[in-house]
């Protein structure tokens, strides 16, 4: 066992063998040997050994534990349940084995058996937790039941009765048990009863979370629309802590609900269960004013009361009351707020919510009013006034962010924008003074200046200013050199490099972000969207692997979380974990990465290092199966991960998200259908029955071609809806969701090539089943398909011609679309060759039969059917075309190598000395990345050219 722990698996196997020579029947040694075999990649042997031991139904703890570890590593948790089922039969009173059995069921989600196992445990050892394990398993059955009715009429009422029995017998001990009772009542929509539980004696046990009882009461009052109670409770909690924002929201909601219902308090009694109620605007105004007065006495400044006042003004305006309640002018209130909290980074995000209270005519006045109160000092007459300490710097930064948010910078012309960029960069470099003592992992205080300058330059780039984008990269790389942990710099660099078509620097930037766990799903798209489409195949494989590893381990990890939750009685977390697991399993990104990964593997290996058939078999792909949950796809991408300070009308909207999800789903459908069509190719090659035999329908092959034909119809439909979608000409914000590759796929002709290929498959299949006699028409059709295919491919190649990077007026301009087209060309030519090798497998037997006939008849001139000459011509043309493309790529490599970057004039950018250094680095990175892409594409094409040469029939 020590050898296994240290990862020395070979030694472990040897030691186990020694032991087994002496003691033939030592179960545990066999299992440890099996673990060694499993870890050295001999899965089948390991499984056989394990089953030998399992068949003997061991009951010793060591063997059971070791087998559990082995089955977990094999990802076969269902085998663990069988183990303990047998053990429990033999040792019926073992608390330990029963609880292991329960946990084994939990791993595979067998809720009904969990319920039974829980009760069996309780009978052996009457401990409360076991009883409630059983109750929780009933709730899980209700959650997983497809039939809503069943869960409300059977599982939940049963769970409720089980808990009530314990309540009556006064056996409730722990907080978790009360939580569970509350959970059942809430799911049964018995809100009144749930409220009574929380407010009653049982509720006293709810102590582990702050305000746990109050929050649960509040939730129930809301469900029951008991606004007086909502109001009184939130009022009471605000008196305790006037900085708790959620209770301000409930307070305002309830006040306005009561006003709309014209509620008045009952004459003689208490206002409500929770005490005094506010039911008019006057009371609310007075209450908020009192909170502000109270705040001025408090030892530390609180933001809540001031923001609550702005929130109240906003709600009153929304209801059409303007100023009759004398709450003051929002502009003045925000100004006062800035004076109080302007030196805190949260000041901007606090005010951002309320800027729509300002009339747009007041924007410039408001900003200059804020600037006047910041202590800045200039050393000389015409120099920029700079802050003397970090507080003043934060205040100034807040104003700059507000200026951007109010659209003041957007309205400037090019010259003004450039001078603002220069000022921001000067302030950025000056601010670095304050962060000299910062650690590598800390951000510099003035980083946002640099980011804002880059945003302004991005505006200029989108307006057609080519040099601006290089300046963006320059400033970001400079920022990163001073603040190496700044994720915002890295994310923005990733987006810009990708837009320019350079993937190489991105891989390194992304790995330095050190994305953890769920981030592979939320920001993984930044990587997987571009790696392959920009020709970095190796990096694409790697980035898919990162993501897939996370998704696959999610299954295993979630089971562990659920088991921990049972052990520690955190029952309310269990449904959350299950929901989390389902959300990840139906993640859009997961489906995309799975599909693209398989296409990529086929692209790199099929018919190069292994045959297409073997590749498809190893991925266990079949054209009939579709494992993508189309109806439930969840878009888990974080589209706001990049900071921006744009006004609402320029920012990413709900509409953009919806459209992006629609586009991603359409593209995924096209890719998934393409993959399934390719996976159907090997199923068609088979030994042909004689022409008129009845057998073709039975041996299942004719249905294979039907599958392909039906997939082809689906592909046509998906392409049509994709084209319709693109007619809307949607423009996402520059930092919003990146568009898919769909537009390029249609525009460069790859789509037409790929669909026509599968029609060709259908024709070849027909020729295969009907034989060569009387097939002149099909043969001609096939001949024409070959011709038009070569024309289409030549057309696609013409879309790849041109310089990838050109120098224009002293600036670099990249053409990423040419690169994307080249990548599509390689993919299309690969599918062409897979289909061609199917043609080859059909035509070869025909040809050898004809040659046999020729020998028999001893005639010199048996006429060769035209399809053979068509095919030979077609293969020769493919070979010539591919060679031309390879030559073109060699040419591109030479041009990229010879590109003289140092001659680029940097005169007009007014860059400082240190900036030119970064500009050179950036341009070098882009060039090197293009060079790398072209090399990888060229390598792959050469391998494909070799497969063409094998196609000579």
Phi, psi and omega in degrees: 000324179299319180300319180297318181298326182272002178080012178266078191290325183296316179298321181300317180298316181298314181298318181298319179299318179301313181299319184291334177295320181282312183242100187299326190257025181283098185306312190299321180298320179299315183293319180297323177296318180299321179298317178301316181296316180303318185283343177261015172087009178261069188299319187295316180297318182300315183297316181300314180298316183298319182293328176302311182291317184298325182298333181278000180047068184292153175235005178276142188302318184300313181297317182297314180298315183296318179296322178300315180299316183297312182297326179295318180293334178277358187058041177236063185299337184293338179287332180296323182298318180300319180305307186283333174302316180294318183296321182292325177298319184282325181238075192294342184257015182276113178299319184297311183293324178297319182288327174297322180295317179302313182293327178296320176295323182297324181296327183258002176070035176271084191292323182296316180293329177297318181300316181293318181297322179298315181292321179301318179299316184297326180292322180288311182231101185288075175255140180308313184307320183296319180300317184282338171302318182294317179300314181300324181293331174294317179298320180297323177296323181290326181289320186274352181294134179291331188265108181306319185299315182301318185291325181280334185259339184243296189296309185293315178301324179296315179300318181299315180298321180298318181289319181302323179302315180293322181297314182299321182276005179057044183254005182288124184248314193253160177302319183304328183288323177292317178306317183295317180299314179301317182299319182294312182297321180296317180292333177276001183060028174268071189292324181299313181296320180299319180298317180298321179297313184292322182278345185272199186296321182297327183298339181295341181282346184281087187235348192288331180255150176296136176053030181300315181295313183300316182297321180291320177300313183302316181300319181289319177302319181296315181299324183271003183054038177268080187295323179303316180295317178306312185295312184296320182292315181294324178299315181297319182290329178289329177295327179286315182219102187277016180247007186269102192297322185301329183281335173298316183299313180296321180300310181295314180307313186288322178303311185289328174299314182295322179296316182294331179271001188045052181286140171228151184290148177297142190303304191267340192261185170301148175302315184199174177305329187259009178103206190297143182240140172261128186226019175219160181297322180303315181297319182296315181300315182297318183300316181292317179301320179297322180298323182290319178299316178302317185301321184297341178270349188283157187287328176240146183293136179247137182274333189311304186302321183292319180290328179298324180295316178296320179299319180295317179301317182298317181293323180292319179298320182299328180272003176089002174273130180262281188234014188291349182262007173052049179273352179104171184270125183307322183299315180293318180297319181292325178297315179296321180298317179298318181299326184278319189238009187301337183272005177259137180302337183282350185302317181297311184293330177294312185285333182308323184294333188251005186296338181288358173281345181273136172287142188297335180293340184269353190308305186296322180297316181300314182296317183290330175298318179294318183299327183297332186266003180270129180284092176247149179226138178255140182281317182242176187308299189257022180272163179287135178285127186245156179286150182263344178213178186293325181300311181296324179297315180298319180298314182296319179300319181300318181293319180297319179295320178295322180300319180293318183294325182277002175081012183293319180289328182295329186281351185285160174270178188304315186295316180297317181301315182297323181288329175295318180302316182297319180296316182298321181291325178295317179295323180299312184292326179293321182294339180298335177308319186286345186250023183298329183270002181296146174284165178305326185275353181266154179273151175285148182298330188260013183306324183296331176303314182297316180299317181296322178299318180296321178300321178295319180293325177298321176305313183297320181297318181292337177275006173104010181270099189299320185295334187303323186292327179289326176294323176304309183297319181301310183294321181294319180295323178295315179302318183293329181292331179270336186225073192294351180256009185284106184295327182296319177301315184295315183297320181290320176301316180303312183297319185287316178304317181296320179297330180274355177090014181251109183266338189305310181295338187292320184303316182292318180299317183295319183290333178285344175290337178056055181297134184244143166047247188297338182295338176298335178269323187278324179241002180303334183298334180301329185269309189289336181293328189251336190305306185286320186293344177255015170082014176262081189293318183296315180295326180296317179302315184295317183290328174295319181299317178308306186296315184296322180302317180296313183297320182290322183286339179305319180304309184293313184299317184299321179301320180295319180299318184297318180297318177298320182297321176297314184300320186260009176068024178272066191296324185293344180280338188298310177300329179294317179298320182295316180298321179299314180298316181295323182295323179286324181293331179258025180290135177302316183297321179300313180297319181297314185294319178302312184294310183296325181298317181291318177300319182294316179299318179297318181301319186274336188238324191299126183065012171250292180262333174225164180285158180304319183298315180296317181303315184292323181294318183293338177268003187042055180264141170217145186296335183284333189268138176230114186259016181266125182281076189307320185290329188253013184306132179248131177269100182264011182293142173266101185271358179247023184292334177272127178297141164210160185240032183283150174297163185309317188289346179255351186277172179284130186252171176303320181302316179300317181299315183297313182296320182296318179298319180298315182295315181299320182293319179297317181294320179298322181296318180298315182294319183292321178293322178299315180299316183291325178296316179297321183290345178277345184301310183296339183287346185273331183285125182198171178279132189275137172284156175304155194308309190267008186291153182281355194285339190304323182291325186286318188285013168080356185281323182297331180290335180297317181290329177296320178302312182299318183293324181287323177298323182295320177297318180297321180296315179303316181296318181296320180295319179299315183291329175298316181295318178301318182299317184289340179297339180289347179048058183283136174247114176277154174303154188301327179258010178282202182293137176290140178293158180283182179273006189299316184300315179299319182301320179283315189293325186271359175093359179300322185298312181298319179302310187293320180291320182296332179299320185283336171293322178299318179305316182298319179294316181299320180299319181297317179299320182297317184280329185267348181081177187276335183294147178050036182240027184305320185295312179299318182300320181292320179300316180296317179303315179295322178299316179303312183300311186290332178297313181297321178298316181297319180295321180296319178299316179298320179297321182297334179283352180261358186277150179129168180281137178285322177230127177234156178258120181234123182048046175077001175241157176276142170230127180259156178236076184299333182296329178295322180294315180298321179296321178299318180296318177297323180300313182298319180295315182295318182296328178295316179294321177305317184286326176296319179292321181296324182287336172292315177305315182301316183293336178278320187282328183306306181302321179302316185294316183293327175299316181298320182294324177298314180302317183301316180295319182299311186281351182052028176267147181274343188231072166276124186293130177282131178299147187300334186301330181292314180295321177305312186294316182298316179300316183299315181296319179297319180295320178301317183297315180299314183300313182297320178300320178299318181295319180298320178297318180300319181294320176302317178301317180299319180300316182297316181298316182296321181293324185277353183301121183268097183287329187293342183278353182296131184280128178251019189292319190277356185271356180053039181281150175279171182304311185292334181290322183299327179301314181291324179300316180299317179302313184298313182294324177298319180297317182295315181298314183298324181293317178298320181299315180299313180303311184298322179297312182297320180296316180299315180303313184295319180296323179299318179297322180293324179300320178299323180290330178296321184296339180277356187272012183284114177275000000 
